[in-house]
Amino acid sequence: QVQFVESGGGLVQPGGSLRLSCAASGSISDISVLGWYRQTPGNRREFVARITRDTFMDYAGAVRGRFTISRDNAKNTVYLQMNSLKPEDTAVYYCNVPATGERDLRSWGPGTQVTVSS
């Protein structure tokens, strides 16, 4: 079972950029879909972006045009390039595979905190 460790978060001013990394404990070359999610206190974890094994990409409307997801199978790493950051992007960001079945039984790591503030 592959585990993920996120890194790259931090404090950035509005309009700034960050690149998040998601290091997998094993090979990701055969993982069909990998995604980024984010969560703020009191809110449900929400979808941000996903990428397939064939590098098809999809984004939440709130981040489309500003964020770019990518994957490097050789490095077993998924990235999220975040540009033109806004205060509403402030959240803990997580990397994981999509949920399957009726119940979400995914295991989540600690994530990485992104804070966009002046």
Stockholm file with secondary structure:
# STOCKHOLM 1.0

chainA/1-118         QVQFVESGGGLVQPGGSLRLSCAASGSISDISVLGWYRQTPGNRREFVARITRDTFMDYAGAVRGRFTISRDNAKNTVYLQMNSLKPEDTAVYYCNVPATGERDLRSWGPGTQVTVSS
#=GR chainA/1-118 SS CCCEEEECCEEECTTCCEEEEEEESSCCTTCSEEEEEEECTTSCCEEEEEEETTCCEEECTTTTTTEEEEEEGGGTEEEEEECSCCGGGCEEEEEECCCCSSSCCCCCCCCEEEEECC
#=GC SS_cons         CCCEEEECCEEECTTCCEEEEEEESSCCTTCSEEEEEEECTTSCCEEEEEEETTCCEEECTTTTTTEEEEEEGGGTEEEEEECSCCGGGCEEEEEECCCCSSSCCCCCCCCEEEEECC
//
